[in-house]
Amino acid sequence: MGKLSRAALLYIGAVVVSAVVLVARGPFAGLRWQYVVFLGILVIVSESRATQLRQGQLTWSSSSAAMLASVVLVGPVGAAIVGACTALGLRRGPHLLQRVFNTSMYALSAYLAGRVFLAFGGHVGLPNEKSFPAIIAPFAAAALIHVAANHGLLSGVLWLTRPRDRMSSGSSGGGVGLSARLLLSDIGYAAYGLLMAALWSVVGFFAPLLVLIPLFVARWAVAQFAEQQKAYEATVGALCQAVETKDFYTRGHSDRVSRGSVMIAREIGMRSERVEAIGYAGMLHDVGKLGVPTKVLQKTGKLTEEEYAAIQLHPMRGLDIVREIGFLDEALAGIMHHHERIDGRGYPMGLAGDEIPEFARVLAVADAFDSMTSTRSYRGARPVAEAIEELRKWSGTQFDPAFVDAFVAALKREGWQRPEPQVIAADDLAAVTQDHDDPGAPIRVIDSL
Ligand SMILES: [Fe+2]
């Protein structure tokens, strides 16, 4: 949290004061402290090991199950104290004010859940066989309030502390998706709270262990998956960096081709695993340039036939470099064929129409568009409208018309972040290089291929 606005501070203050007042009012008579302490320790352990979904994003932990069990076992005040134990979590990171807010938010939502449980006829204490099914309705109402209060209070603080300059960027889509998923998972976790409370009357203090051990195992698996994703991204990032170091002229190109390809993929309704794969394909489409002599890539004069042939080999070289990377899967076909043309006059195989893998046809559109809208040594960046016109012109001969249409539709809706214009030395302006991605570049057939 940076410097907070007055509204944000007032909001945080109101949440903290409400939590403190409600807990301080009690009543504490008859509170089963041994349960409160035990469940509080569970919350501390859960919070200390909360899974990081993505760096900088929200985290989830199984502590909500323990908090909801406490709603049944120790009532609103006890549940609020259990919720407040999040303050003692050993997870590093949160700013002190953020930690105070989180603690108050959990205490408040647990308290509200406890009140709703009572209001709907729930009885505080160990549930037994006779408690079912009557306990289900009050518990479900409590769980819903618990989740709604948590997400509502959190959304409020996020809204009040959001960076002002991002207000109209429209980039919150991912965050909304993530919040919706977290909301659903929290509602799912709520059921474990009732399970824990119900098991308590049978196995006592072992109940949380029986419930939480499988949850910890599941969470460990999710954490492994997140680690794996990070390793994938690091691998792709390192390869991209290597290409762009060698061919500095196309800095950021891989990233933008990846973004453009993902826009097309989403527009045509590709399923999410394929969208992710096409993102990787975009990042790595020119990885084969690592196998092209640097002096050819950076040459500012006219290329000889031999040099041009070396450039045309880059899709094959790309496949050679990354073919053993298992997770790339369908992305490999995109890398290998991103210079094929619908009319069969592309390379390396001269495939035509539907023979060209779908990933490659998508990449070709994003690749050419970014090439046209970026500065080249022999010309300035072309305006987006002009590049769209050019895509339309070559639609059906060089590009798949369906993907050109999809890209144009996505561009109209989402816009396009153009690269920063590069400052080009006057000497370089006079020089001519071959840009193999530029659709305006004449086709050259190399006999030796
Ligand atoms: Fe290429």
Boltz pocket constraint, residues with backbone or C-beta under 6 A from the ligand:
constraints:
  - pocket:
      binder: B
      contacts: [[A, 285], [A, 286], [A, 314], [A, 338], [A, 339], [A, 436], [A, 437]]
      max_distance: 6.0
